[in-house]
Structures are given as structure tokens and as C-alpha cells.
Amino acid sequence: MRFLTQLDQRVFSLAMQSAQSGRRKEPQAALKDLTSIEKFIASPALLALFDLPWIPVFFVGIYLFHPLLGAMTLISGVALIALSLGNQWASRSAFAAAMLCTEDLEVQTQQYLNRAMLIRALGMQSTTLTRQHRLQHAAQVAQLRASDIAGLFTTIIRTLRMAMQSAMLGLGAWLVLQEQLSAGGMIATSILFGRLLNPLEVLIGSWVVPQRALLGWARLRSQLSQMPARHRPLALPRPAAQLTMQKATIVPPGGQIATLKLASFSLQAGSACGIIGAAGSGKSTLALAAMGVLPLANGTVQLGRTALAAYDADNLGQYIGYLPQEMQLLPGTVAENITRYQADAPQDLLFAAARNAGAFDMITQLPKGFDTDVRQLSGGQAQRIGLARALFGDPVLLVLDEPNSNLDNEGVAALNAAVRRFKRKGNTVLIIAHRPAAIQECDTLMVIESGQITAFGPKEDILRKMVKNHADISTLPAGGSAPHGV
């Protein structure tokens, strides 16, 4: 159990790292490989492996009764082992192909389910079904091909096993008639012969399980070797709220072109900075780099005087609040999401986060209050729960990516009030914005183009350079829209 627990933790960490790097198939493949290993450990095949060392003992016992019986046993064992090796050789590539097809099918199916509303709205159900059926058919063909090969060998081995048992009894009876073996010896050798072949028969009959486990272990070992087990670093104290980035450069995994290039800026504690720019300019990449989520190819990011790379991920995460552009609540209740799955979190911190996000009254009006399942929430409600989660535990850095995308006027007002309170505590805020209402509480603005910071300074100065009606935007009421000409 200790081995499985440690392996579970390492594989889950591996899957999380793969998912964070954007490699969609690898996380599911790693978890399926782990499942294959766990199935093997719980299968009779593992117990049969422990019986294998007794095979030489049983063989010697049979040989002592009569050399001919020993020779028959040796021939039978070699024949079964040869067939099992032939089974492995013939079916290995077929099973590997079937596993790959199944993984592709599962990934594609999940993507279709995640985009069910889009598929319905665009009238793509029939074309999507056709494409899905094509891949499903390919997976079924691959699985049937592998099963046919394994089934053929299983039938041959089972028939041979029965023939061998009968031949062993026949040889024993002949030796009894020749007065070279007693009747008791005939029965004893038959029992020993059965015990000798039993683990081989079990392994061969359930060869699919150990074969998948071996394939899974080979893949996991290769991936885990690139992510050696490491001890958690010492938990560092709460950092200062000053955010500093120096010549930060980010190159996506597997890519060659930097999506963030030599970004440098410094934000003082108690300030809020709005990040603006065209779609795909690198705003979200900079925000993720500021939280230490994306590895840097060059440069440093610091909170106070401590580099984010010095922190353990969980240790750093408690000092950072993050509200993603695409609202992502995790399975569970409202309370579990706000407290970030901390079962022992004090209720005072839970209620404080909800109040600071302006969501306490909204939550208490839900059917089950804080115990409401998040699947029952609307987009606006989920956005405010996400803000409460970001504010939980009094972080020093708050990163908001399009925070008002799903909010009504009341929600935008609550958001701006939360940002004001957060700044008054001496903390720092980063806000990625497309709408003028989102930057009302910002002291500075940052403009990003093609992964580079092209402008950074006081909000009024940046707006004055960029738009004609900057005065209207800077005084826009919460929830309002920009006047004509923005």
C-alpha cells in the first residue's frame, strides 16, 4: 500500500505537470498506466508470480519419482512457456495500438462533451457523430485484433494443458503396469504436475493484465525518470506584496518562439495594475508568469525580495489569488471551492472571503447556502465564487483575468469594492482587462504587444496617449460601458 500511495502521488504530480504544459493526452495516459499497474497488483497473476519459485521444487519431486515423468514435465513446461512468449510477441504491438486508439477516443470524446453547447448551436451533431464513429470504429477494430490474437493463444494453451495432464496420467499408468511406479506415486506426480503448471496457466490466461501493466510501467518509468522525486522545500514565510519582474522570457513547452519577451516592471505594495492589449498579445502569459505557474526561460519574478522559484507550489499558492478568464470551479460545494479544498479551514476565513468578494448574501440565498453544489450556479454566480476563492486566506497578490466578463452591474460594483479593500491592506493587484470598467481601481496600466511591454506607467498618462476620451474612461462608473470612440 505504501508503494501504491507513493506511486499515486508521483503519477498525479506528473499528470498535473503535463496538463499545465498543455500536453492533453499525456495526463490521461499516465493515469491509465497507473490503473493498469493497480489492476495487475490486485489480479491473480501477481499471486501466480509468487508460485513460480516453487516450479523447480515440484519438478525435482516429479523427477525423483521417475525420470520419464520428469522429462514429460520439462517438455510440457517448455511448451507452455514458448507459447506464452509467442503470445506476448504476437500481441504486444496489437495491444499497444489498441491502447493508443482508446486514448485518442477518450480524449476526443471528452473534448466533444466539453463543447456540447457549441456543437448544438452550430448544427454539428451529425458531423461530429460521424467523426466520433470513425475513431470509435478504429479503436474497436484494434481491440478486436488484439483480443483475437490473445484468444487464439489462450485456446491453444488450454487445449495443450488438458492434453498434457492426460498424457501425464497415461504415462504414470503405463509405468505402474511396468511396475516402475506405484499407484500412489502416479497420483502424487499428477498432483505435483498440476501444481507446477497452475501458475503458468494463470499467467498465460490473464496475460493481458500483466502485459498492459508492463507497457504502462515502461511508459511511466520513462516519464518519471524525467521528473525525479524531490522533497518539499522549507515553507517560506509570507512574502512582501511588491511584485518585480526582470527580463522575464517564456517559451512554451515544445516551442521555439517566446510568447513573453524580456518583460520588466515593478509594482509597489498597495497598488493595482491593469494589463491591456490585443487578443493573443501575451497578457495571460504575463499573468501566469507573475504567479510562478509558467517556467521562465530567462529572467526572474519576485515577491518582495524572494524569487517565486524558491517556493514550493502549494506554499506559494496560499499567498496568491487567481481568477481565470474562463471560470473554472472544481467539483464540490461552494465552501469547498472557496476554501481551496482545505477541510480544516476555519469558518471565519471562509465567511471573510465571501464577504470581501461581495458574495456572502448571494451564497446564503442559494438552496443549500455554502453547501450548494457548484454545478447549480449560473455564470455570474460562479464568477463571484471564483473571486471569493481568490481572496481566501488573505493573499498578497491578486491576479484577475477578465474578472467582469460574466458579471452584472451589481457584480462589477462588488468586484471594484473588493479590489479597493485588497489595495488598502497593502496588497498588489494585476487585472487583465478589455473593458474600461475593469480598470477603474487601477493605479497603473501596462500595454502588451506581441509578448513585449510597450508602455507602462500611471493610468492617466497611458490613457492620454492611447485614447481621446481618456477622462471619460477613468471616471466610468462601475458596470458602465465605454462612450463612443473608445
Secondary structure, DSSP 8 states (H G I E B T S, - for coil): -HHHHHHHHHHHHHHHHHHHTT-SHHHHHHHHHHHHHHHHHTSHHHHHHHHGGGHHHHHHHHHHH-HHHHHHHHHHHHHHHHHHHHHHHHHHHHHHHHHHHHHHHHHHHHHHHHTHHHHHHTT-HHHHHHHHHHHHHHHHHHHHHHHHHHHHHHHHHHHHHHHHHHHHHHHHHHHHHTTSS-HHHHHHHHHHHHHHHHHHHHHHHTTHHHHHHHHHHHHHHHHHHTS-------------S-EEEEEEEE--TT--S-SEEEEEEEE-TT-EEEEE--TTSSHHHHHHHHTT-S--SEEEEEETTEEGGGS-HHHHHTTEEEE-SS----SSBHHHHHTTT-TT--HHHHHHHHHHTT-HHHHHTSTTGGG-BGGG--HHHHHHHHHHHHHTT--SEEEEESTTTT--HHHHHHHHHHHHHHHHTT-EEEEE-SSGGGGTT-SEEEEEETTEEEEEEEHHHHHHHH-TTHHHHHT--TT----TT-
